[in-house]
């Protein structure tokens, strides 16, 4: 019987690029400019540099434990079942909130062509229709998801390459740029927004078992990916504000507006449709994968209540699918993409803190990767996380507290009324 082909470094690198680049780069340049003005491209580089200590902690843990899992697995290994349960909840919710954020991003982009979508009623009707379509795609299965993911990945890279290429050529020959407003002073908020644009790096360790040599490739790939994406983001932000200047703050999709100014009305149509396809593909992939995260954590790893693992005869985790999409609809009631961005950062930080603490506590001698500077890296990583917490919106923090309280109740109920279960893996 032939074995599934494992991913080499190039595949891991491309997977990392695709995991990190999402809707943020198309929608958030105006928010970054509003926060720190003309220094926003450099804030992106600062966010990338600040993510490196956290990335190194993930690399350390991924090289130590090459099983598929990520943050919840590291929490279990370092601190026991209850922390593993808590991080399992947040791992699933990260997918749910990301799903809601991508739907909100899709509607925001679509409103460039159809302004009626900005009205509350049209926004919610569109959200519900999209959720129902996603539920249908979940029933169709993995082939539809893989096709959507491949198309969206190609479209995303194509749109960014087109924007950067045309932008550099036009600005080189025209020598013109938009007027620049005084810099903003919301460094904390801007830094949190910029950091959101890099949050997808935590996905790579979750597929460690599919790699040829995760102990070697994950550390190299994570650093290569973050540097590459930082360069792309820097150019997009710089070109956008060079073209639009202070007007970038008034655009629903600054990249679309900048491209329209570069090549005319046709550019607006091309970029808007391209970005919509890109975001829709990411949305479909997140909608399909997130329920399986919950189902696996329940039925295989026993770190979520057992009912999350219930499946149809065809293997669809129907309970997890329904709960995932119902919670996404509830989040979409906020109609606030920036609130959802803040929530993604909040949930991601929970995982970053746990992984950094695990890297600090557990230095496995046979690991194939040694942290430069030893335990100093996890300490720096925790300091970065504390700073990021300070930049979060209050409503996102309150949501996090509510999730934490709910997870305590779920753990208590599962322990009291559920079947006693242990994590389904062999500890090294």
matplotlib code that plots the C-alpha trace (Angstrom):
import matplotlib.pyplot as plt

x = [0.0, 1.4, 1.9, 0.7, 3.6, 5.0, 5.6, 9.1, 10.5, 9.1, 5.5, 5.8, 7.0, 4.1, 1.6, 2.9, 2.5, -1.0, -1.9, -0.7, -1.9, -5.6, -8.1, -6.2, -3.8, -6.7, -8.8, -6.6, -4.1, -6.4, -6.6, -2.8, -2.5, -5.0, -3.0, 0.5, 0.3, 3.2, 5.1, 2.6, 4.8, 7.5, 4.9, 4.3, 8.0, 8.0, 5.1, 6.9, 10.0, 8.1, 6.4, 9.8, 10.2, 6.8, 7.6, 10.8, 8.8, 6.5, 9.5, 11.0, 7.8, 7.2, 10.7, 10.3, 6.9, 6.4, 2.8, 0.0, -1.6, -0.1, -0.9, -3.4, -0.9, 1.9, -0.4, -1.3, 2.3, 3.6, 0.7, -1.8, -5.3, -7.2, -5.0, -5.1, -8.9, -8.9, -6.5, -8.6, -11.6, -9.7, -8.1, -11.6, -12.9, -10.0, -11.3, -14.9, -13.9, -11.7, -14.7, -16.8, -14.0, -13.6, -17.3, -17.3, -14.3, -16.0, -19.1, -17.0, -15.1, -18.4, -19.8, -17.3, -19.4, -22.7, -23.0, -26.4, -24.5, -23.4, -27.0, -27.6, -30.4, -28.5, -25.4, -27.1, -29.2, -25.9, -24.2, -27.0, -27.0, -23.3, -23.5, -26.2, -24.0, -21.1, -23.2, -24.1, -20.4, -19.6, -22.1, -20.5, -17.2, -13.4, -13.1, -15.1, -13.0, -9.7, -10.7, -11.9, -8.7, -6.5, -8.3, -8.3, -4.6, -3.7, -6.0, -4.6, -1.0, -2.0, -3.8, -0.9, 1.6, -0.4, -0.9, 2.8, 4.0, 1.8, 2.2, 6.0, 6.0, 3.5, 5.0, 8.5, 7.5, 5.0, 7.0, 3.7, 2.3, -0.8, -0.7, 0.4, -1.5, 0.2, 1.0, -1.5, -0.5, -2.4, 0.7, -0.8, -3.9, -2.0, 0.6, -2.3, -3.8, -0.5, 0.1, -3.2, -2.0, 0.7, -1.4, -1.7, 1.8, 0.5, -1.1, 2.1, 2.8, -0.7, 0.2, 3.7, 2.9, 2.4, 5.9, 9.0, 11.2, 9.2, 12.0, 14.2, 11.7, 9.3, 11.9, 13.3, 10.0, 8.4, 11.3, 11.4, 7.6, 7.5, 10.3, 8.7, 5.2, 6.6, 8.2, 4.9, 2.9, 5.5, 5.3, 1.5, 1.1, 3.7, 2.3, -1.3, -0.5, 1.9, -1.1, -3.9, -2.2, -4.5, -7.4, -6.6, -8.5, -11.8, -11.8, -13.6, -10.9, -7.8, -6.0, -8.9, -9.1, -5.4, -5.5, -8.4, -6.4, -3.4, -5.2, -8.7, -12.2, -11.4, -8.8, -11.5, -13.6, -10.6, -9.2, -12.5, -13.6, -10.1, -10.1, -13.6, -12.7, -9.6, -11.5, -14.4, -11.9, -10.3, -13.8, -14.8, -11.6, -12.1, -15.7, -14.8, -11.7, -12.9, -15.6, -13.0, -10.8, -13.6, -14.6, -11.0, -10.4, -13.5, -13.5, -9.7, -7.9, -10.7, -10.1, -13.6, -17.0, -17.9, -20.9, -18.6, -17.4, -20.8, -20.7, -23.0, -22.5, -20.4, -18.1, -19.3, -19.1, -22.6, -22.8, -19.5, -20.5, -23.8, -22.3, -19.4, -21.7, -24.3, -21.5, -20.2, -23.6, -23.8, -20.4, -21.5, -24.3, -21.6, -21.3, -17.8, -14.8, -12.4, -14.0, -13.6, -9.9, -9.4, -11.1, -8.8, -5.8, -7.2, -7.7, -4.4, -2.6, -4.1, -2.3, 0.9, 1.1, 0.6, 3.1, 5.7, 5.2, 5.6, 8.8, 10.1, 9.2, 10.0, 13.4, 13.5, 17.2, 16.6, 14.9, 16.2, 16.0, 17.6, 16.3, 19.0, 19.4, 17.6, 14.8, 15.3, 13.3, 10.1, 10.5, 10.6, 7.7, 5.6, 6.5, 5.3, 2.0, 1.4, 2.0, -0.5, -3.1, -2.8, -3.8, -7.0, -10.5, -12.3, -15.2, -12.8, -11.2, -14.7, -15.5, -12.4, -13.4, -16.8, -15.3, -13.0, -15.9, -17.9, -15.0, -14.7, -18.4, -17.9, -14.9, -16.8, -19.8, -17.7, -15.7, -18.8, -21.2, -19.1, -17.2, -13.7, -11.3, -7.6, -5.7, -5.2, -1.5, 1.8, 3.9, 7.5]
y = [0.0, 3.4, 5.9, 9.5, 11.7, 13.9, 17.6, 18.9, 22.3, 24.1, 22.7, 23.7, 27.2, 27.7, 26.4, 29.0, 31.8, 30.8, 30.4, 33.9, 36.1, 36.6, 39.4, 41.8, 43.1, 44.1, 45.7, 47.1, 49.5, 52.4, 51.4, 51.1, 54.6, 56.0, 54.7, 55.8, 57.6, 57.4, 55.1, 52.3, 50.3, 50.2, 49.2, 46.1, 45.3, 45.9, 43.5, 40.9, 41.2, 41.0, 37.8, 36.1, 35.2, 33.6, 31.8, 30.5, 29.1, 27.3, 26.1, 24.7, 22.8, 21.6, 20.2, 18.6, 17.0, 16.2, 15.0, 17.0, 19.3, 22.7, 24.8, 22.5, 19.6, 21.7, 22.8, 19.2, 18.0, 20.9, 21.5, 18.7, 17.8, 20.9, 23.5, 21.2, 21.3, 25.1, 25.6, 23.0, 25.2, 28.3, 26.4, 25.6, 29.1, 30.6, 28.9, 30.0, 33.7, 33.6, 32.2, 35.1, 37.6, 36.3, 36.5, 40.1, 40.8, 39.3, 41.5, 44.6, 43.9, 43.2, 46.5, 48.3, 47.1, 46.8, 49.6, 48.3, 45.6, 48.3, 48.5, 46.4, 44.3, 43.5, 42.7, 40.2, 38.6, 38.2, 36.7, 34.1, 33.2, 32.7, 30.5, 28.3, 28.0, 27.0, 24.4, 22.9, 22.8, 21.0, 18.3, 18.0, 17.2, 17.7, 17.8, 21.0, 22.6, 21.6, 23.1, 26.4, 26.5, 26.0, 28.7, 31.2, 30.7, 31.3, 34.3, 35.8, 35.6, 36.8, 39.9, 40.9, 40.4, 42.4, 45.2, 45.4, 45.0, 47.7, 50.0, 49.9, 50.6, 53.4, 55.2, 54.8, 56.6, 59.1, 60.1, 61.1, 60.1, 61.1, 63.8, 62.6, 63.5, 63.9, 60.6, 59.1, 58.3, 55.0, 52.8, 50.0, 49.7, 49.9, 47.3, 44.9, 45.4, 44.8, 41.7, 40.2, 40.1, 37.6, 35.4, 32.5, 31.2, 29.1, 26.8, 25.2, 23.1, 21.7, 19.7, 18.6, 14.9, 15.5, 16.8, 14.9, 16.4, 18.7, 19.1, 20.6, 22.2, 24.0, 26.3, 27.2, 27.6, 29.7, 32.3, 32.2, 32.7, 35.6, 37.5, 36.9, 38.0, 41.0, 42.1, 41.7, 43.6, 46.4, 46.9, 46.8, 49.3, 51.6, 51.5, 52.0, 55.1, 56.4, 56.3, 57.4, 59.4, 60.4, 59.3, 55.7, 56.2, 56.7, 53.5, 50.3, 48.4, 50.6, 48.2, 48.2, 52.0, 52.3, 49.9, 51.8, 55.0, 53.2, 51.7, 53.2, 51.8, 48.5, 48.0, 48.4, 45.6, 43.3, 43.8, 43.6, 40.4, 38.9, 39.7, 38.4, 35.0, 34.9, 35.6, 33.3, 30.4, 31.0, 31.2, 27.8, 26.2, 27.6, 26.5, 23.0, 22.5, 24.2, 21.6, 18.8, 20.5, 20.3, 16.8, 15.5, 17.1, 15.4, 12.0, 11.3, 13.5, 13.7, 17.4, 18.6, 17.3, 14.0, 15.5, 17.5, 14.3, 13.0, 12.2, 11.1, 7.8, 9.6, 11.0, 14.6, 15.9, 17.3, 18.6, 20.4, 21.8, 23.2, 24.7, 26.2, 28.0, 29.1, 30.7, 32.4, 33.9, 35.2, 36.9, 38.4, 40.2, 42.7, 43.7, 44.9, 43.5, 45.3, 43.8, 40.3, 41.1, 42.1, 38.8, 36.8, 38.5, 37.8, 34.1, 33.8, 35.4, 32.7, 30.1, 32.2, 32.6, 28.9, 27.8, 30.3, 29.1, 25.5, 26.4, 28.1, 25.1, 22.2, 22.0, 18.5, 17.4, 15.2, 18.1, 18.7, 22.5, 24.6, 28.0, 30.7, 32.4, 29.6, 30.6, 34.3, 33.8, 32.6, 35.5, 38.0, 36.2, 36.6, 40.3, 40.8, 39.0, 41.2, 44.3, 43.0, 42.4, 46.0, 47.0, 44.9, 46.3, 46.0, 44.1, 41.5, 41.0, 40.6, 38.0, 36.2, 36.2, 34.9, 32.1, 31.2, 31.0, 28.9, 26.5, 26.0, 25.0, 22.7, 21.0, 20.5, 19.1, 16.8, 15.5, 15.0, 13.5, 12.4, 9.1, 9.2, 9.7, 10.2, 11.9, 9.6, 9.8, 8.3, 10.7, 10.7]
z = [0.0, -1.0, 1.7, 1.5, 0.3, 3.0, 2.6, 2.0, 2.9, -0.2, 0.4, 4.1, 3.1, 0.6, 3.2, 5.7, 3.2, 2.4, 6.1, 7.1, 4.2, 4.7, 4.4, 6.7, 4.1, 1.8, 4.5, 7.2, 5.6, 6.4, 10.1, 10.3, 8.7, 11.1, 14.0, 13.1, 9.7, 7.4, 9.8, 9.3, 6.9, 9.5, 12.2, 10.1, 10.1, 13.9, 14.3, 12.2, 14.3, 17.5, 16.4, 16.0, 19.7, 19.7, 16.4, 17.9, 20.9, 18.4, 16.5, 19.7, 20.7, 17.2, 16.9, 20.3, 19.6, 15.9, 16.4, 14.9, 17.5, 18.1, 21.1, 22.8, 22.6, 24.1, 26.9, 27.7, 27.7, 29.8, 32.2, 32.1, 31.0, 32.2, 30.5, 27.4, 27.6, 27.9, 24.9, 23.0, 23.4, 22.3, 19.3, 18.0, 18.8, 16.9, 13.8, 14.5, 15.0, 11.9, 10.0, 11.1, 10.4, 6.8, 6.2, 7.4, 5.2, 2.2, 2.7, 3.3, 0.0, -1.8, -0.6, -2.8, -5.8, -4.1, -1.4, -0.3, 1.7, 4.1, 5.5, 8.6, 7.1, 3.9, 5.9, 8.1, 5.3, 3.3, 6.3, 6.9, 3.2, 3.2, 6.4, 4.7, 1.6, 3.8, 5.6, 2.2, 1.1, 4.3, 3.3, -0.2, 1.4, 1.2, -2.6, -2.9, -0.1, -1.7, -5.0, -3.3, -1.3, -4.4, -6.4, -3.6, -2.8, -6.5, -6.7, -3.5, -4.7, -8.2, -6.8, -4.5, -7.2, -9.7, -7.2, -6.2, -9.8, -11.3, -8.2, -8.4, -12.2, -12.1, -9.1, -10.6, -13.8, -12.4, -9.3, -7.6, -4.3, -2.2, 0.4, 3.8, 7.0, 10.4, 12.1, 14.5, 18.1, 18.7, 18.6, 20.8, 18.7, 15.5, 16.7, 17.6, 14.2, 12.4, 14.5, 13.5, 9.9, 11.0, 13.3, 10.9, 11.6, 14.4, 11.9, 10.6, 13.8, 13.6, 10.5, 11.7, 11.2, 7.5, 7.0, 6.0, 8.7, 11.0, 13.5, 10.8, 8.5, 10.9, 12.4, 9.0, 7.3, 10.1, 9.9, 6.1, 5.9, 8.4, 6.6, 3.2, 4.3, 6.1, 2.8, 0.9, 3.6, 3.7, 0.0, -0.1, 2.8, 1.3, -2.2, -0.8, 1.2, -1.5, -3.9, -1.6, 1.1, 3.9, 1.8, 2.7, 6.0, 4.1, 2.0, 2.8, 0.8, 0.5, -1.8, -4.2, -4.1, -4.7, -7.7, -9.2, -9.0, -10.6, -13.6, -13.7, -13.1, -14.6, -11.9, -9.3, -10.8, -11.3, -7.8, -6.0, -7.7, -7.2, -3.5, -3.1, -4.7, -2.4, 0.8, -0.2, -0.6, 2.8, 4.3, 2.7, 3.9, 7.5, 7.5, 6.6, 8.8, 12.0, 12.9, 12.3, 14.9, 17.5, 16.5, 16.6, 20.0, 21.3, 19.8, 19.3, 21.8, 24.4, 25.2, 24.4, 25.5, 23.7, 21.9, 19.6, 18.1, 16.9, 13.1, 10.3, 8.6, 6.0, 8.6, 8.8, 12.4, 12.2, 15.8, 15.5, 12.1, 13.5, 16.6, 14.7, 12.2, 14.8, 16.9, 13.8, 13.1, 16.6, 16.2, 12.9, 14.7, 15.8, 12.1, 13.1, 11.2, 13.5, 16.6, 15.1, 14.3, 17.9, 19.0, 16.7, 18.3, 21.8, 21.2, 19.5, 22.4, 24.7, 22.6, 22.3, 26.1, 26.7, 24.1, 25.3, 28.9, 27.7, 25.9, 29.1, 31.3, 29.2, 27.5, 26.1, 25.7, 22.6, 20.7, 17.3, 17.8, 20.6, 21.3, 20.8, 24.1, 26.0, 28.2, 27.4, 24.2, 26.0, 28.4, 25.5, 23.9, 27.1, 27.3, 23.7, 24.5, 27.5, 25.4, 22.8, 25.5, 26.4, 22.9, 22.7, 22.7, 26.0, 24.3, 23.0, 26.4, 27.9, 25.3, 26.3, 29.9, 29.0, 27.0, 29.9, 32.3, 29.8, 29.3, 33.1, 33.1, 30.2, 31.8, 35.0, 33.2, 31.1, 34.1, 36.2, 33.6, 30.7, 30.3, 31.9, 29.0, 28.6, 25.8, 22.8, 22.2, 23.5, 25.4, 24.3]

ax = plt.figure().add_subplot(projection="3d")
ax.plot(x, y, z, "-o")
ax.set_aspect("equal")
plt.show()
